[in-house]
Amino acid sequence: MVETADVVVIGGGCIGTSIAMRLAQRGVKKVILTEKKYLASGPTGKSMANVRPYAPIEETMKIIQRSLDIFRNFGEEVGGDPGLVPTTRLRIVSEKDKKALEADAEWQKKRGVNLRLLSVADLKELMPQLNVEGIGAAIHYLDACYLNPVATTGAFAMRARDLGADICEETEVTAIKVSGGKVQSVITNKGEISTPVVVNAAGPWSANIGRMVGIELPMTIKRVQPCFFLRPWDFRGIIPTIHNVIKEHVYRCEGTDLLLVVDADVFRGPGCLVEDPDNFNEAVDEETVKLFLEELPLLIPSMKRASYRGGYAGLFDWTPDENAILDKVPEVEGFYLCCGWCGLGFEQSPATGELMAELITEDKTTLIDWSVFRLSRFKEGKLIASPWLYRES
């Protein structure tokens, strides 16, 4: 027997469940979400789940700011507890990048970002634990936070179910039928679903899903290695998340005792590429642990007394301009893309659900111009340019 749906969403991470929830809220009668394993079993479950209230382009900034509003009012907007921990966030640069950072701060302030530009003395006063040698300036983002990505995804899914959506775990999409340039149905390991609309929110598996309808996505899969370190007895508590642009490290507290660390240069190197998202090394490389143990104390001297407490490797779906793809594919009517998040999908997931649901049901978006993130920009040679002179994570 062939099941019928108005929309099938592929992918049970934070993005897919948010889209399913918003579609159901908009009155789409039959929404089915398929997940090949379990909810949040992919990159979402391994996300650092940081929310940084800023971005290098205005469209992304609007998405993040709207998402932050939803996270803050999660009980009313969605329901449940996403485990929000208000940390604030520091973005630290060397003297040579000081003017660029100051320009960023001014641009962001004009767009409503709650921040303070810190001198080296201000930074030292805020965090006496830091070694400020070589630092030129910092921005302190007062609204930054992190959340529980699994709880957040579960809350999206529960609300979607309450509104009538079907959440189907252990349901792998194996093919998509297209006829006359239109989506006809989705084939899964549990049967066929007749539908005119499919949303590809499959993260690192998105390119595989795209090929099912003859669409090649310009994406690579990259492996990232977060590590946990037990902080020494005199460096505990909730501290600001730190983006050390000088070393391209991001540090954030995990509870009051651990420091979670990721290195941007590690996953941007040639050795980080993954061919098969179902088969990759999920352990941390010894070189990565050694790097952190050597470089962490350069900024936080007390971390020379820290001890390694494990880590893991996760995946990012990466595009050439490091921006997502949000699109309705003109070559295949009814096929939508919501992928290529470059590690920033979680913080944008609440508003992205709204955007995609609006695009699917009304053929427009009001928060931003979605066409900025269209797939064709890559063939057109109109990649999204970032004004930042240094890399972000």
C-alpha positions as CSV (number, residue, x, y, z in Angstrom):
1,M,0.0,0.0,0.0
2,V,1.3,3.4,-1.0
3,E,1.1,6.1,1.7
4,T,0.3,9.7,0.8
5,A,1.7,13.0,2.1
6,D,1.5,16.6,1.2
7,V,5.2,17.1,2.1
8,V,8.0,14.7,2.9
9,V,10.9,16.1,4.9
10,I,14.1,14.1,4.7
11,G,16.4,14.4,7.7
12,G,15.7,14.1,11.4
13,G,18.1,16.7,12.7
14,C,17.3,20.2,14.1
15,I,16.6,21.6,10.6
16,G,14.3,18.9,9.4
17,T,12.3,18.7,12.6
18,S,11.9,22.5,12.7
19,I,10.7,22.5,9.1
20,A,8.2,19.7,9.8
21,M,6.9,21.6,12.9
22,R,6.4,24.9,11.0
23,L,4.7,23.2,8.0
24,A,2.2,21.5,10.5
25,Q,1.7,24.9,12.2
26,R,0.8,26.4,8.8
27,G,-1.9,23.8,8.4
28,V,-0.3,21.4,5.9
29,K,-2.5,18.4,6.5
30,K,-0.1,15.5,6.0
31,V,3.6,16.1,6.8
32,I,5.9,13.1,7.0
33,L,9.5,13.4,8.2
34,T,11.8,10.5,7.4
35,E,15.1,9.8,9.4
36,K,17.3,6.9,8.4
37,K,18.4,6.3,12.0
38,Y,17.1,8.3,14.9
39,L,16.3,11.9,15.6
40,A,19.5,13.9,16.1
41,S,21.7,10.8,15.4
42,G,23.7,12.8,12.8
43,P,25.6,16.1,13.0
44,T,22.9,17.6,15.2
45,G,23.5,15.2,18.1
46,K,27.3,16.1,17.9
47,S,26.8,19.8,17.6
48,M,28.4,22.3,20.0
49,A,25.1,24.0,19.7
50,N,26.5,27.5,20.0
51,V,24.4,30.5,19.2
52,R,26.4,33.5,18.2
53,P,24.2,36.5,17.5
54,Y,26.2,37.8,14.6
55,A,27.2,36.9,11.0
56,P,29.2,38.5,8.2
57,I,26.2,39.0,5.9
58,E,22.9,40.7,6.8
59,E,20.6,37.8,5.6
60,T,22.3,35.3,7.9
61,M,22.3,37.7,10.8
62,K,18.5,38.1,10.5
63,I,18.1,34.4,10.6
64,I,20.3,34.0,13.6
65,Q,18.6,36.9,15.5
66,R,15.1,35.5,14.8
67,S,16.3,32.1,15.9
68,L,17.7,33.6,19.1
69,D,14.4,35.1,19.8
70,I,12.7,31.7,19.4
71,F,15.3,30.0,21.7
72,R,14.7,32.6,24.4
73,N,10.9,32.1,24.2
74,F,11.1,28.4,23.5
75,G,8.3,27.4,25.9
76,E,5.8,29.6,24.1
77,E,7.1,29.3,20.6
78,V,7.7,25.5,20.6
79,G,7.2,23.9,24.0
80,G,9.7,22.0,26.1
81,D,13.1,22.9,27.5
82,P,16.0,23.3,25.0
83,G,18.6,23.6,27.8
84,L,19.7,27.1,27.1
85,V,22.9,28.2,28.9
86,P,23.6,31.9,28.7
87,T,27.4,32.2,28.3
88,T,28.0,35.4,26.3
89,R,30.8,35.1,23.8
90,L,34.2,36.7,23.1
91,R,35.8,37.2,19.7
92,I,39.5,37.8,20.1
93,V,41.9,39.1,17.4
94,S,45.5,40.2,17.1
95,E,46.7,43.8,16.8
96,K,46.7,43.5,13.0
97,D,43.0,42.7,12.9
98,K,41.9,45.3,15.4
99,K,40.6,47.8,12.9
100,A,38.7,45.1,11.1
101,L,37.1,43.9,14.3
102,E,36.2,47.5,15.2
103,A,34.5,47.9,11.9
104,D,32.6,44.6,12.4
105,A,31.4,45.9,15.8
106,E,30.1,49.1,14.4
107,W,28.3,47.3,11.5
108,Q,26.7,44.8,13.9
109,K,25.7,47.5,16.4
110,K,23.7,49.2,13.7
111,R,21.8,46.0,13.2
112,G,20.8,45.5,16.8
113,V,23.5,43.2,18.1
114,N,24.0,43.5,21.8
115,L,27.8,43.8,22.1
116,R,30.7,45.6,23.8
117,L,34.0,46.4,22.1
118,L,36.7,45.5,24.6
119,S,40.2,46.9,25.0
120,V,42.9,44.5,26.2
121,A,42.5,46.0,29.7
122,D,38.7,45.4,29.5
123,L,39.3,41.8,28.4
124,K,41.7,41.1,31.2
125,E,39.2,42.6,33.7
126,L,36.4,40.4,32.4
127,M,38.5,37.2,32.3
128,P,41.6,37.4,34.5
129,Q,42.5,33.9,33.5
130,L,43.5,35.0,30.0
131,N,47.0,35.7,28.8
132,V,46.4,38.9,26.8
133,E,49.8,39.1,25.2
134,G,49.5,39.4,21.4
135,I,45.8,40.4,21.6
136,G,44.7,43.6,20.0
137,A,41.0,43.8,20.9
138,A,37.9,41.7,21.5
139,I,34.1,41.9,21.0
140,H,31.9,40.7,23.9
141,Y,28.6,39.4,22.6
142,L,26.2,39.6,25.5
143,D,23.3,37.5,24.1
144,A,25.4,34.4,23.1
145,C,24.5,31.0,24.5
146,Y,24.6,27.3,23.9
147,L,21.8,24.7,24.1
148,N,21.1,21.0,24.2
149,P,20.8,20.1,20.6
150,V,19.1,16.7,21.2
151,A,16.5,18.2,23.5
152,T,15.9,21.0,21.0
153,T,15.4,18.6,18.1
154,G,13.1,16.4,20.3
155,A,11.0,19.4,21.2
156,F,10.6,20.4,17.5
157,A,9.6,16.8,16.7
158,M,7.1,16.5,19.6
159,R,5.4,19.7,18.6
160,A,5.2,18.6,15.0
161,R,3.6,15.3,16.2
162,D,1.1,17.2,18.3
163,L,0.2,19.2,15.2
164,G,-0.4,16.0,13.2
165,A,3.0,15.4,11.5
166,D,4.3,11.8,11.3
167,I,7.9,11.4,12.5
168,C,9.3,8.2,11.0
169,E,12.6,7.0,12.5
170,E,14.6,4.1,11.0
171,T,13.1,5.0,7.6
172,E,15.7,5.4,5.0
173,V,15.0,7.1,1.7
174,T,16.4,4.9,-1.2
175,A,14.9,6.7,-4.2
176,I,12.7,9.6,-5.3
177,K,10.4,9.2,-8.3
178,V,10.2,12.1,-10.7
179,S,7.9,12.3,-13.8
180,G,7.4,15.1,-16.2
181,G,9.9,17.2,-14.2
182,K,7.8,16.9,-11.0
183,V,8.2,15.0,-7.8
184,Q,5.9,12.0,-7.6
185,S,6.9,9.9,-4.6
186,V,9.6,8.9,-2.1
187,I,10.7,5.3,-1.9
188,T,11.9,4.2,1.6
189,N,13.0,0.9,3.2
190,K,9.5,0.7,4.7
191,G,7.5,1.5,1.5
192,E,6.5,4.2,-0.9
193,I,5.1,7.7,0.0
194,S,3.2,9.5,-2.8
195,T,3.9,13.2,-2.5
196,P,4.3,16.3,-4.6
197,V,6.8,18.0,-2.3
198,V,10.1,16.8,-0.9
199,V,12.4,18.8,1.3
200,N,16.1,17.7,1.4
201,A,17.3,18.5,4.9
202,A,19.6,15.5,5.1
203,G,22.9,17.3,6.1
204,P,25.9,15.4,4.9
205,W,23.7,13.0,3.0
206,S,22.1,15.8,1.1
207,A,24.2,15.3,-2.0
208,N,23.1,11.7,-2.2
209,I,19.5,12.7,-1.9
210,G,20.0,15.4,-4.7
211,R,21.4,12.8,-7.0
212,M,18.2,10.8,-6.7
213,V,16.5,13.6,-8.7
214,G,19.4,14.3,-11.0
215,I,20.7,17.3,-9.1
216,E,24.4,17.7,-8.2
217,L,25.1,19.7,-5.1
218,P,28.4,21.5,-4.8
219,M,29.1,20.2,-1.4
220,T,31.9,18.4,0.4
221,I,31.7,16.6,3.7
222,K,34.2,17.6,6.4
223,R,35.2,16.0,9.7
224,V,35.5,18.1,12.8
225,Q,36.9,17.0,16.2
226,P,35.6,18.6,19.4
227,C,37.5,17.6,22.5
228,F,36.7,17.8,26.2
229,F,39.2,18.9,28.9
230,L,38.6,18.9,32.7
231,R,39.5,22.3,33.9
232,P,41.7,22.7,37.0
233,W,40.1,23.4,40.4
234,D,40.6,27.2,40.2
235,F,39.1,27.6,36.7
236,R,35.5,26.5,37.0
237,G,32.0,27.9,36.4
238,I,30.1,29.2,33.4
239,I,32.5,31.3,31.3
240,P,32.1,33.1,28.0
241,T,32.4,31.1,24.8
242,I,35.7,32.2,23.3
243,H,36.5,32.4,19.6
244,N,40.3,32.9,19.5
245,V,40.7,34.1,15.9
246,I,44.5,34.2,16.3
247,K,44.7,30.4,16.7
248,E,41.3,29.6,15.1
249,H,40.1,27.8,18.2
250,V,36.7,28.0,19.8
251,Y,36.3,27.2,23.5
252,R,33.1,26.9,25.4
253,C,32.2,25.6,28.9
254,E,30.4,22.3,29.1
255,G,28.7,22.6,32.5
256,T,30.9,24.1,35.2
257,D,33.9,21.7,35.0
258,L,34.7,20.9,31.3
259,L,36.0,23.0,28.5
260,L,34.8,21.9,25.0
261,V,37.4,22.8,22.3
262,V,37.3,22.7,18.5
263,D,40.0,23.8,16.0
264,A,38.9,25.4,12.8
265,D,42.1,24.8,10.9
266,V,41.9,21.1,11.6
267,F,38.6,20.7,9.7
268,R,39.7,23.0,6.9
269,G,42.8,21.1,6.1
270,P,43.0,18.5,3.3
271,G,42.9,15.6,5.7
272,C,39.4,16.4,6.9
273,L,37.5,15.4,3.8
274,V,35.1,12.5,4.1
275,E,33.8,10.5,1.2
276,D,31.1,8.4,2.9
277,P,29.2,9.9,5.8
278,D,28.1,6.5,6.8
279,N,31.7,5.3,7.2
280,F,34.2,7.7,8.8
281,N,36.6,7.8,11.8
282,E,34.5,9.0,14.7
283,A,37.4,9.1,17.1
284,V,39.7,12.0,17.8
285,D,43.2,12.0,16.3
286,E,46.1,12.0,18.7
287,E,47.5,15.0,16.8
288,T,44.4,17.0,17.6
289,V,44.6,16.3,21.3
290,K,48.3,17.2,21.3
291,L,47.6,20.5,19.5
292,F,45.1,21.5,22.1
293,L,47.3,20.6,25.0
294,E,50.1,22.7,23.5
295,E,48.0,25.7,22.4
296,L,45.3,26.0,25.0
297,P,47.7,27.3,27.7
298,L,48.9,30.0,25.4
299,L,45.6,31.9,25.9
300,I,44.5,30.3,29.2
301,P,47.7,29.5,31.2
302,S,45.8,27.5,33.9
303,M,44.8,25.0,31.2
304,K,48.3,23.6,31.3
305,R,46.9,21.7,34.4
306,A,43.9,20.4,32.5
307,S,43.4,16.8,31.6
308,Y,41.9,15.3,28.5
309,R,38.5,13.8,29.0
310,G,37.7,12.4,25.5
311,G,36.2,13.7,22.3
312,Y,34.5,12.7,19.1
313,A,34.4,13.5,15.4
314,G,31.4,14.8,13.6
315,L,30.5,16.0,10.1
316,F,29.8,19.2,8.4
317,D,28.1,19.6,5.0
318,W,30.2,22.3,3.3
319,T,29.6,24.6,0.4
320,P,32.2,26.5,-1.7
321,D,31.2,29.9,-0.1
322,E,30.6,28.5,3.4
323,N,26.9,29.5,3.2
324,A,23.8,27.3,3.2
325,I,21.6,26.4,0.2
326,L,17.9,27.3,0.6
327,D,16.1,26.8,-2.6
328,K,13.2,25.4,-4.6
329,V,14.9,23.6,-7.5
330,P,13.5,24.9,-10.8
331,E,14.6,21.7,-12.7
332,V,12.4,19.5,-10.5
333,E,9.1,20.9,-9.4
334,G,8.4,20.2,-5.7
335,F,12.0,19.5,-4.7
336,Y,13.4,21.9,-2.1
337,L,16.9,22.2,-0.6
338,C,17.8,23.1,2.9
339,C,21.4,22.0,3.4
340,G,25.1,23.0,3.2
341,W,25.2,24.5,6.7
342,C,28.9,24.5,7.2
343,G,28.5,23.8,10.9
344,L,26.1,26.6,11.6
345,G,22.8,24.9,11.1
346,F,21.8,24.5,14.7
347,E,21.8,28.1,15.6
348,Q,19.7,28.9,12.5
349,S,17.3,26.0,12.8
350,P,14.3,27.8,14.4
351,A,14.0,30.6,11.9
352,T,15.0,28.3,9.0
353,G,11.9,26.1,9.8
354,E,9.8,29.2,9.4
355,L,11.5,30.3,6.2
356,M,11.2,27.0,4.5
357,A,7.6,26.4,5.6
358,E,6.7,29.9,4.2
359,L,8.5,29.2,1.0
360,I,6.8,25.9,0.5
361,T,3.3,27.1,1.3
362,E,3.3,30.7,0.0
363,D,6.2,30.7,-2.5
364,K,7.9,33.6,-0.6
365,T,9.8,34.5,2.5
366,T,9.4,37.7,4.5
367,L,12.3,37.6,6.9
368,I,14.9,37.6,4.2
369,D,15.3,37.2,0.4
370,W,15.8,33.4,0.2
371,S,17.2,33.7,-3.3
372,V,20.4,34.9,-1.9
373,F,21.0,31.3,-0.9
374,R,19.8,29.8,-4.2
375,L,21.7,26.8,-5.6
376,S,22.3,28.4,-9.0
377,R,24.6,31.0,-7.5
378,F,27.5,28.5,-7.8
379,K,27.0,28.0,-11.5
380,E,26.4,31.7,-12.0
381,G,29.7,32.5,-10.3
382,K,27.9,34.7,-7.7
383,L,29.1,33.2,-4.5
384,I,28.3,35.0,-1.3
385,A,31.2,37.1,-0.4
386,S,32.2,37.6,3.3
387,P,33.7,40.9,4.3
388,W,35.5,39.3,7.2
389,L,39.3,39.3,6.9
390,Y,39.7,36.3,9.2
391,R,37.8,33.1,9.4
392,E,35.0,32.2,11.7
393,S,33.7,29.0,13.3
